[in-house]
Amino acid sequence: MNSPDALVFGGGPAGVAAACELAAAGCSVLLVHQDGALGGPVHRHEGDGGASPRVAPSRRWRRLAAEMDGLGGRITVRLRTAFVGLDGEGKFLVRDMARNAVSVLRAPRAVFALGAVEQVPPVPGWQLPGVMMAGGLQLLVKGGVPLPAKRVVLAGSGPLLLALAAQMARAGHSPVAVLEAGRPFRVHPAGLGLLEGPEYLWEALRYQAILRACGVPYRMGARVVSVDGAPGALDVAFRAGADPTIQHLDAGLVALHDGLAPNDHGLPRAGLHASGVRIQYAGDCREVLGGRAAIAGGRLAALALLSEMGRTAPDAAGRAAKWERILSRHRRIQRAVTSLFATEWPAPATWPDHLVLCRCENRTVGDLRAVLDPRVPSPKEIKLVGRFCMGECQGRLCERSVRRFLGDREGVPYPAKSLVGERWPVRPTPITAFLDDAGAEGAASSVPPT
């Protein structure tokens, strides 16, 4: 199916919900997902390398899977396929990851539901082998994949660290410690916001109980100063609270995390594209509200496209209002969560020259300072001369740090789009993918979100 009524990019709960909503209204839908199974990082449960999955799908996901099954194959799914770009003629380019071939799709409308991108605090040593992102470690744990090291330290800030620590403990691989830079369990007025979402509160308390039962220290107000050493023998230096004393932990693996941001790097903007294609964002790709709100976001995006097509059902307005109320509730809850986990990074003026900002190109704070002297360059010069936001991740890891440094030094905020922009292709793609079997339809199949 190379010319469906609608394309949906992303097979998590938001993407699948959007696909179901469109298909139920009679649209032909092609759902494109880059992983080998639908579900996204929260709900995917395929084993890897023959390992048995340790985390079962939620009831919300099972209901959504049953809804998709009941649509009788109106949704065609293409797995292991990544979005590459949208050109000025309305051609969507996608890359078949297994065959390393780029093919062309056409559709008058599309939903992007590509989830969130993880933020990582830049600390000296975060680029070393053996230091990874907490989200990547969570995928290993959920897939039942044996971890490469026994002693694991989780550090940074955000509820993901607490959830991951509990998941690891339940899987029989308790972390050495969780170093949480914020103080989420202190008495704070923002905590009242969680009364509107008691499921979040009970979930956090359940995770805390698991950590206590397994003897995992959860150190609040603990900020990593540096990571040093080699894989399997890492030294994690940190400070706890106002105590200036530097403490140390031995670790075989360190997982860092500092929140999530919408994964919209390089994507075409929502609305009417110059080619005439209608585009909607859904789920965490639009705003980070978590998995519970993703389904509502996906359905709202689909209803917006259906309204433009004139295919609205009699109850569409009421259903849209229902999903919007759900999103509004989760916005309030997420504001409370953000306030509870709020923490301040060290001021950019204190960042040492050897601190790596861009892991892809190994560019440091010193390299950025050199680009800024003797004058303030344009964002384009920062990218082309300094090689920041130019690597394989396309700025997903370094863009926030670079913008913070620039804003602190120059006193002028740099918009994220000024550094990452709208890229084509969206991600680095081998030239061979454009040459081998270019334009081929690729493998597509109607499969349930198992």
SULQUI-V710556 format. One record per residue. N is the residue number from 1. RES is the residue in one small letter. PSI is psi in whole degrees, -180 to 180 (NA if undefined). OMEGA is omega in degrees with one decimal (999 if undefined). Layout:
BEGIN
n = <N & N>
res = <RES & RES>
psi = <PSI & PSI>
omega = <OMEGA & OMEGA>
END
This chain:
BEGIN
n = <1 & 2 & 3 & 4 & 5 & 6 & 7 & 8 & 9 & 10 & 11 & 12 & 13 & 14 & 15 & 16 & 17 & 18 & 19 & 20 & 21 & 22 & 23 & 24 & 25 & 26 & 27 & 28 & 29 & 30 & 31 & 32 & 33 & 34 & 35 & 36 & 37 & 38 & 39 & 40 & 41 & 42 & 43 & 44 & 45 & 46 & 47 & 48 & 49 & 50 & 51 & 52 & 53 & 54 & 55 & 56 & 57 & 58 & 59 & 60 & 61 & 62 & 63 & 64 & 65 & 66 & 67 & 68 & 69 & 70 & 71 & 72 & 73 & 74 & 75 & 76 & 77 & 78 & 79 & 80 & 81 & 82 & 83 & 84 & 85 & 86 & 87 & 88 & 89 & 90 & 91 & 92 & 93 & 94 & 95 & 96 & 97 & 98 & 99 & 100 & 101 & 102 & 103 & 104 & 105 & 106 & 107 & 108 & 109 & 110 & 111 & 112 & 113 & 114 & 115 & 116 & 117 & 118 & 119 & 120 & 121 & 122 & 123 & 124 & 125 & 126 & 127 & 128 & 129 & 130 & 131 & 132 & 133 & 134 & 135 & 136 & 137 & 138 & 139 & 140 & 141 & 142 & 143 & 144 & 145 & 146 & 147 & 148 & 149 & 150 & 151 & 152 & 153 & 154 & 155 & 156 & 157 & 158 & 159 & 160 & 161 & 162 & 163 & 164 & 165 & 166 & 167 & 168 & 169 & 170 & 171 & 172 & 173 & 174 & 175 & 176 & 177 & 178 & 179 & 180 & 181 & 182 & 183 & 184 & 185 & 186 & 187 & 188 & 189 & 190 & 191 & 192 & 193 & 194 & 195 & 196 & 197 & 198 & 199 & 200 & 201 & 202 & 203 & 204 & 205 & 206 & 207 & 208 & 209 & 210 & 211 & 212 & 213 & 214 & 215 & 216 & 217 & 218 & 219 & 220 & 221 & 222 & 223 & 224 & 225 & 226 & 227 & 228 & 229 & 230 & 231 & 232 & 233 & 234 & 235 & 236 & 237 & 238 & 239 & 240 & 241 & 242 & 243 & 244 & 245 & 246 & 247 & 248 & 249 & 250 & 251 & 252 & 253 & 254 & 255 & 256 & 257 & 258 & 259 & 260 & 261 & 262 & 263 & 264 & 265 & 266 & 267 & 268 & 269 & 270 & 271 & 272 & 273 & 274 & 275 & 276 & 277 & 278 & 279 & 280 & 281 & 282 & 283 & 284 & 285 & 286 & 287 & 288 & 289 & 290 & 291 & 292 & 293 & 294 & 295 & 296 & 297 & 298 & 299 & 300 & 301 & 302 & 303 & 304 & 305 & 306 & 307 & 308 & 309 & 310 & 311 & 312 & 313 & 314 & 315 & 316 & 317 & 318 & 319 & 320 & 321 & 322 & 323 & 324 & 325 & 326 & 327 & 328 & 329 & 330 & 331 & 332 & 333 & 334 & 335 & 336 & 337 & 338 & 339 & 340 & 341 & 342 & 343 & 344 & 345 & 346 & 347 & 348 & 349 & 350 & 351 & 352 & 353 & 354 & 355 & 356 & 357 & 358 & 359 & 360 & 361 & 362 & 363 & 364 & 365 & 366 & 367 & 368 & 369 & 370 & 371 & 372 & 373 & 374 & 375 & 376 & 377 & 378 & 379 & 380 & 381 & 382 & 383 & 384 & 385 & 386 & 387 & 388 & 389 & 390 & 391 & 392 & 393 & 394 & 395 & 396 & 397 & 398 & 399 & 400 & 401 & 402 & 403 & 404 & 405 & 406 & 407 & 408 & 409 & 410 & 411 & 412 & 413 & 414 & 415 & 416 & 417 & 418 & 419 & 420 & 421 & 422 & 423 & 424 & 425 & 426 & 427 & 428 & 429 & 430 & 431 & 432 & 433 & 434 & 435 & 436 & 437 & 438 & 439 & 440 & 441 & 442 & 443 & 444 & 445 & 446 & 447 & 448 & 449 & 450>
res = <m & n & s & p & d & a & l & v & f & g & g & g & p & a & g & v & a & a & a & c & e & l & a & a & a & g & c & s & v & l & l & v & h & q & d & g & a & l & g & g & p & v & h & r & h & e & g & d & g & g & a & s & p & r & v & a & p & s & r & r & w & r & r & l & a & a & e & m & d & g & l & g & g & r & i & t & v & r & l & r & t & a & f & v & g & l & d & g & e & g & k & f & l & v & r & d & m & a & r & n & a & v & s & v & l & r & a & p & r & a & v & f & a & l & g & a & v & e & q & v & p & p & v & p & g & w & q & l & p & g & v & m & m & a & g & g & l & q & l & l & v & k & g & g & v & p & l & p & a & k & r & v & v & l & a & g & s & g & p & l & l & l & a & l & a & a & q & m & a & r & a & g & h & s & p & v & a & v & l & e & a & g & r & p & f & r & v & h & p & a & g & l & g & l & l & e & g & p & e & y & l & w & e & a & l & r & y & q & a & i & l & r & a & c & g & v & p & y & r & m & g & a & r & v & v & s & v & d & g & a & p & g & a & l & d & v & a & f & r & a & g & a & d & p & t & i & q & h & l & d & a & g & l & v & a & l & h & d & g & l & a & p & n & d & h & g & l & p & r & a & g & l & h & a & s & g & v & r & i & q & y & a & g & d & c & r & e & v & l & g & g & r & a & a & i & a & g & g & r & l & a & a & l & a & l & l & s & e & m & g & r & t & a & p & d & a & a & g & r & a & a & k & w & e & r & i & l & s & r & h & r & r & i & q & r & a & v & t & s & l & f & a & t & e & w & p & a & p & a & t & w & p & d & h & l & v & l & c & r & c & e & n & r & t & v & g & d & l & r & a & v & l & d & p & r & v & p & s & p & k & e & i & k & l & v & g & r & f & c & m & g & e & c & q & g & r & l & c & e & r & s & v & r & r & f & l & g & d & r & e & g & v & p & y & p & a & k & s & l & v & g & e & r & w & p & v & r & p & t & p & i & t & a & f & l & d & d & a & g & a & e & g & a & a & s & s & v & p & p & t>
psi = <94 & -11 & 66 & 173 & -33 & 146 & 142 & 122 & 115 & 121 & 28 & -169 & -37 & -45 & -43 & -39 & -42 & -43 & -42 & -42 & -43 & -44 & -38 & -25 & 5 & 7 & 147 & 132 & 134 & 117 & 118 & 127 & 136 & -17 & 176 & -5 & 149 & 163 & -29 & -179 & -25 & -43 & -8 & 144 & 22 & 144 & 160 & 130 & 30 & -4 & 153 & 136 & 145 & -12 & 118 & 154 & 152 & 168 & -36 & -44 & -37 & -39 & -40 & -39 & -41 & -38 & -42 & -41 & -38 & -8 & 2 & 38 & 18 & -14 & 121 & 133 & 132 & 112 & 167 & 42 & 130 & 145 & 132 & -41 & 169 & 119 & -179 & -10 & 6 & 18 & 124 & 126 & 131 & 152 & 122 & 109 & -33 & -40 & -5 & 53 & 136 & 133 & 167 & 135 & 151 & 137 & 146 & -9 & 156 & 150 & 128 & 118 & 63 & 12 & -156 & 162 & 139 & 141 & 143 & 132 & 125 & 115 & 152 & 123 & -2 & -13 & -2 & 151 & 138 & -7 & 125 & 179 & 147 & -35 & -40 & -39 & -36 & -38 & -38 & -44 & -45 & -32 & -3 & 21 & 132 & 133 & 147 & -9 & 155 & -46 & 109 & 132 & 130 & 132 & 155 & -132 & 147 & 156 & -21 & -36 & -42 & -45 & -44 & -42 & -43 & -40 & -41 & -42 & -43 & -27 & 2 & 19 & 68 & 136 & 159 & -42 & 159 & 119 & 96 & 117 & -30 & -175 & 68 & -22 & 16 & 164 & 120 & 140 & -29 & -24 & -24 & -25 & -24 & -13 & -24 & -18 & 67 & -22 & -34 & -43 & -47 & -35 & -44 & -42 & -36 & -42 & -43 & -41 & -40 & -44 & -42 & -43 & -32 & 1 & 32 & 118 & 134 & 96 & 108 & 150 & 20 & 117 & 130 & 133 & -41 & 161 & 134 & 162 & -156 & 162 & 131 & -16 & 66 & 143 & 119 & 112 & 135 & 159 & 145 & 116 & -140 & -3 & 119 & -10 & 132 & 124 & 165 & 147 & 139 & 134 & 150 & -24 & 139 & 130 & 123 & 152 & 143 & 46 & -177 & 155 & 155 & 137 & 70 & 17 & 120 & -1 & 152 & 146 & 152 & 150 & -150 & 114 & 158 & -25 & -7 & -1 & 135 & 131 & 136 & 147 & 152 & 153 & -150 & -16 & -25 & -49 & 137 & 103 & -2 & 169 & -32 & -29 & -11 & -40 & -44 & -41 & -40 & -42 & -39 & -41 & -42 & -42 & -34 & -41 & -41 & -36 & -41 & -27 & -10 & 25 & 31 & 137 & 162 & -32 & 13 & -42 & -44 & -40 & -40 & -41 & -37 & -47 & -36 & -36 & -39 & -45 & -41 & -42 & -44 & -26 & -44 & -41 & -44 & -33 & -40 & -44 & -44 & -41 & -39 & -35 & 7 & 137 & 153 & 132 & 156 & 143 & 136 & -29 & -22 & -5 & 130 & 154 & -31 & -3 & 123 & 127 & -42 & 108 & -32 & -43 & 8 & 46 & 134 & 174 & -39 & -39 & -39 & -41 & -38 & -37 & -32 & -13 & 138 & 4 & 169 & 115 & 167 & 161 & -36 & -40 & -37 & -38 & -51 & -39 & -47 & -18 & 32 & 146 & 28 & -3 & -166 & -34 & -8 & 34 & 0 & -32 & -34 & -16 & -44 & -41 & -43 & -45 & -39 & -42 & -46 & -44 & -38 & -40 & -43 & -15 & 12 & 124 & 136 & 117 & 147 & -40 & -22 & -23 & -36 & -31 & -163 & 112 & 150 & 117 & 159 & -34 & 155 & 130 & 127 & 141 & -33 & -27 & -28 & -23 & -37 & 118 & 35 & 134 & -3 & 153 & -35 & 177 & 127 & 146 & 153 & 107 & 149 & 157 & 70 & NA>
omega = <-178.6 & -179.5 & 179.2 & 174.5 & -178.1 & 172.6 & 173.2 & 179.1 & -179.3 & -176.5 & 171.4 & -177.3 & 179.9 & -179.7 & -179.7 & 178.1 & 178.2 & 179.6 & 179.8 & -178.8 & 179.7 & -178.7 & 179.5 & 178.9 & 176.3 & 179.5 & 168.6 & -172.2 & 170.7 & -178.9 & -176.6 & -176.4 & -173.1 & 179.6 & -178.6 & 177.8 & 177.8 & 176.2 & -177.8 & -176.5 & -178.3 & -170.8 & 179.9 & -177.2 & 176.7 & 173.7 & -178.7 & 177.6 & 178.3 & 179.8 & 179.6 & 177.8 & -177.5 & -177.1 & -178.5 & 178.9 & -179.0 & 177.3 & 177.5 & -178.5 & 179.3 & 177.5 & 179.2 & 177.3 & 178.8 & 177.5 & -179.9 & 177.0 & -176.4 & -179.3 & 171.2 & 175.3 & 177.5 & 179.4 & 175.1 & -176.1 & 173.6 & -177.9 & -179.9 & -178.8 & -174.8 & 175.5 & -178.9 & -179.7 & 175.6 & -176.7 & -175.3 & 179.3 & 179.0 & 177.4 & 174.7 & 176.2 & 178.0 & -179.4 & 172.7 & -173.9 & -178.0 & -176.7 & -176.6 & -179.0 & 177.4 & 178.4 & -175.0 & 174.1 & 175.9 & 175.0 & -179.5 & -178.4 & -177.2 & 173.5 & 174.4 & 179.7 & -172.2 & 172.8 & -175.7 & 174.0 & -176.0 & 174.1 & -177.4 & 177.8 & 178.9 & 176.2 & 177.2 & 179.7 & -176.6 & 179.3 & -175.2 & 170.1 & -176.9 & 174.8 & -176.0 & 177.5 & -177.8 & 179.5 & 177.5 & 177.4 & 178.9 & 177.8 & 178.0 & -178.6 & -178.9 & 179.4 & -179.1 & -178.8 & 176.8 & -179.3 & -176.2 & 179.7 & -176.4 & -175.8 & -176.0 & 174.8 & 175.8 & -174.3 & -179.6 & 179.0 & 176.4 & -178.3 & 179.4 & -179.7 & 179.4 & -179.6 & -179.2 & 179.1 & 178.9 & 177.9 & 178.1 & -179.8 & 179.4 & 179.7 & 177.9 & 179.9 & -176.4 & 176.0 & 177.8 & -179.5 & 170.9 & 178.6 & -178.2 & -177.2 & 178.3 & 177.9 & -171.7 & -175.2 & 174.2 & 175.3 & -174.9 & 179.9 & -179.4 & -179.9 & 178.3 & 179.2 & 179.6 & 176.4 & 177.0 & 178.0 & -176.1 & 179.2 & 177.5 & -178.8 & 179.9 & 178.5 & 179.2 & 179.4 & 177.3 & 177.3 & 178.4 & 179.4 & 178.5 & -179.5 & 178.4 & -179.7 & -178.7 & 176.9 & -180.0 & 178.7 & 175.4 & -172.3 & 177.1 & -178.1 & -178.3 & -176.9 & 178.4 & 177.9 & -179.8 & 171.9 & -177.8 & 177.1 & -176.2 & 178.9 & -178.7 & -179.4 & -177.7 & 175.6 & 179.5 & 178.1 & -178.4 & 173.0 & -179.6 & 177.5 & -178.5 & -179.5 & -178.9 & -178.3 & 177.2 & 177.4 & -174.8 & 172.9 & 173.5 & -178.3 & 171.8 & -178.4 & 178.4 & 177.6 & -177.5 & -179.7 & 176.8 & 176.2 & -176.6 & 175.2 & 178.8 & 179.7 & -177.7 & -178.3 & 174.1 & -176.8 & 173.2 & -175.4 & 177.6 & -178.9 & -178.9 & 178.8 & -179.3 & -180.0 & -177.2 & 178.8 & 176.1 & -174.7 & 174.3 & 171.5 & -179.4 & 175.6 & -177.2 & 174.9 & 179.3 & 176.2 & -175.1 & 179.1 & 177.6 & -174.7 & -177.6 & -178.9 & -172.4 & -178.5 & 177.8 & 179.2 & 177.9 & -179.5 & 178.5 & 178.6 & 179.3 & 179.4 & 177.9 & 177.8 & 179.8 & 178.5 & 178.4 & 179.4 & -176.4 & -178.8 & -177.7 & 176.7 & -178.7 & -177.2 & -174.8 & -177.6 & 178.8 & 179.4 & 178.0 & 178.9 & 178.6 & -178.7 & 179.5 & 176.2 & 178.0 & 179.5 & 179.6 & 178.3 & -178.2 & 173.4 & 179.9 & 179.4 & -178.8 & 175.0 & 177.9 & 179.0 & 179.6 & 179.0 & -178.5 & -178.2 & -175.4 & 177.6 & -178.5 & 172.0 & 169.1 & -178.1 & -179.8 & 179.5 & -179.3 & -178.1 & 179.9 & -178.2 & -176.0 & 179.8 & 179.5 & 174.8 & -179.4 & -179.7 & -176.8 & -175.7 & 177.2 & 179.7 & -171.2 & 174.0 & 177.8 & 177.5 & 179.9 & 177.1 & -179.7 & 179.3 & -175.9 & -179.5 & 4.9 & -177.0 & 179.0 & -179.3 & 175.3 & 175.8 & 179.9 & 178.0 & 178.1 & 179.8 & -172.0 & -179.2 & -178.6 & -178.1 & 174.3 & -179.1 & -177.4 & -174.4 & -175.0 & -179.8 & 176.2 & 176.7 & -177.8 & -177.8 & -172.1 & -172.9 & -177.3 & 179.9 & 179.8 & -179.9 & 179.8 & 179.1 & -179.5 & -179.6 & -179.1 & -176.8 & -173.8 & -179.7 & -179.7 & 179.7 & 176.3 & 177.3 & -179.8 & -177.4 & -179.7 & -179.8 & -177.1 & 174.8 & 173.2 & -172.2 & 170.1 & -0.1 & -177.0 & 179.7 & 177.5 & -177.0 & -180.0 & 178.3 & -179.7 & 179.3 & 177.8 & -176.2 & -175.6 & 177.6 & -177.7 & 177.6 & 179.6 & -176.3 & -178.9 & -176.2 & 176.4 & -179.0 & 174.5 & -177.4 & 176.6 & 178.6 & -176.4 & 999>
END
